[in-house]
């Protein structure tokens, strides 16, 4: 991978270009045995290529608004060989992307408004495609007094259903779909946190200092 980082004022950006190549990659393999029962085991499936672009950032857009996160887009190519789950090898390919963003706005010094967004588009592994819904959370944080904070977080409505994971398996002889979701009109959470500042101070390490023949310090 090739990474470049740039700091300017109170901001940081860091684009990344990467490529990953794996031989004899091991992943889950599903097949239907002679008794018509689905079995899943782990085996070497072949070669996997993945290459893409990533972007880390921490931006101070105004005196009261900060944003940081990560985003990427990548292409995955799976070159599989014949296995018990597939009589012949097959190639799979899919372009995917992911976004993870956190935004914080500060009002009246002790009030913070924040928003968190996370999304992974459908991505592939051997025989499988996994996906999930967009997750976003909004909330308000208030500093009550020194070392104490109160957070109220709200999960906006998802038309009654939020899919946190879905897996779809396809082979010439097998199709399987699994979906995990929750039914909810709305959801909110309240969190109180307090940071204790009491305790004993950590003593410094007592190390002897010696000088070598060149006058350099050495610790032992």
N, C-alpha and C positions, 0 to 999 in steps of 0.2 A: 504494500500500500504506500501511497505517496500523500503526505499531509502537509498543508501549509497553514500557519496560524498568523494572524495579524491583529495586534492590539492598537487601538486608537482612542484616545481619551478614556472614557469609561466603557468602551465597547470591545468585543472580541468576535472575530469570525474565523472559521477554520474549515475550509473545504477539503475533501478527501477523495482520492481516486484509488480504487482497489480492485484486485483480481485474486480469486481463490480457486485452486485446482486440487481436487482430492482423488486419489486412486484407491480402488478397493473400498469404497465407502460402504459403511454398514448402516442399514436402515431396516425398519419393520417391513415384513412381507406377509401378505394375507392370501390364503388360497382355500379352496373347498376340497376336502379329502374324499377318499372313496366312500366314507360313511355319510357323506353330505353334511359334514360338520365343518364350519369355518375355523381355520387355525391361523395363528399369527406367530411368527418367529423372527429372529434377527439374523441377517446374513449379509454378505458382501454383494452389493447390487451392481457395482461398476464404477464409472467415473462421474464426477460432478464438477461442473464449471459454474462459477458465480463471479460476476463483475458488475461494478456500478459506481455511483457517485454518492457521497455523503456530505452533509453540511451541518456543523455545529455553530451555534451563535449565542451570544449574550449581549443584548443591546439595551442601552439606556436611551429610549426614544425622547423622553422629556425629563424634567426634574422629578416628576412624580410617576412615570410609567417605565417599567422595565420588562423585558421579555427575553426568555432564553429557551433553548430547545435543540432538537435534532431532527433532520429529515434526510431521507435517502431514497434513491430509486436504483433498482438492480435487476439484472437478468440472470436467471438460473437455468442451466441446461443439464439434464440428467441423461447420461448414456449408459443404459442398463444392459446387462447380459442375461441369457436365459437362466431362470431360477425355477424352483418348484412352484412358485406362484405365477410364472409366466413362461409358456413354452418357448417363446422367442423374445429376444431383447427388443426394447423399444426406447425411443428417445422422447423426452419430455422437455418442454421449454415454456417459460412464463416470465413476463416482466411484472415486478411488484414494486410497491413503494410503502413507506411508513412515515408517519408524522408524530412528533411528540413535542408539545409546546406548553410552556407555562408563562402566564402573563400576570404581573402584579402592578396594581395602581395604588399609590399612597395618597390618602386624603387626611387633612387635619392631623398629620404627624402620627397619630396613634391608631388610625383606621387604614386598613388595607383591603382592597378588593382584588380577588384573584380568580383566574380561570385556567383550567387545565384541559388540554385536548390531546387525545391519543387515538390513532387509527393505524391499523395494518391492513393493507389490501390483501385479497386472496393470494396465497403463495403455495408452492408445491413441494412435496417430498415424493419418494418413490410410491407410485400408485395413488397418492392422496393429494387432495387440495384442502387447505384449512383457511378459515376466514372468521371474522367477527365484526360486530357493529361498531360504529363510531362511539367513543366514550368521551363525554365532556362534563366537567364539573365546574360550577361557579360557587363563590363563597365570599364571606366577609370575615376579616380577622381584626380583633380589637385588643389593644394592650390595656389590660385592666389596671395593673400596677406593676412595679418592678418585678421582672422575671415571670409574670403571669400573663397568659394570653387566652382569649376565648375565640373559637372558630365556629362559624355556622356555615355548613356546606350544603348545597342543593344540587340534586341530580335531576336535570330537566326531564319532562315526560318523554317516553319512547313509544308512544302510541300503544301503551300497555305491555309491550314486549321488548326486552333487551337481550340480544343474542351475544353471549360472551364468548362462545366458541362453537364452531361447526366444522366437522370433518367429513369429507366425502371420498370414499374409496371406489376405484373403478379398475376392474381387470376383465379379460375376455369372458370369465366365468362368474364373476362376483361383482355385485354392486351393493355398497353399504353406505348409509348416511346417518350421522349422529349429530344432534344439535342440543346444546345446552343454553337455556334461556330462562329469564325470570319475567314474571308478569307483574307490572307495577304501573300505577298511574303517576306517582311522583314519590320522591324519596329525599329526605334531608337528614343531616347528622349534626350534632353539637359536640364539640370537643373542647375540653379545658386542659391547659398544660401549664406546668409550673417548673421552673428550673432552679434547683437548689444550688446555692453558692457557698454553703458551709462545708467544712471538712479540713483536714490537716493539709498543710503545704507539703509538697514533695521536695525532699532534700536533694540538693545537687549531688551528683556522683563525685566522690573524692578520688581523683586520679592523680598519680604521680607523673610529673613531666620530666623527661630526660632529653638531652641534646646529643645529636650525633656529631660526627667529626666535621660535618659541613655547617653546623650551627642550626640545623632544622630541628623543630620540636617533634617529639614522638611520645605518644601516650601508651601506657601499659598498666 
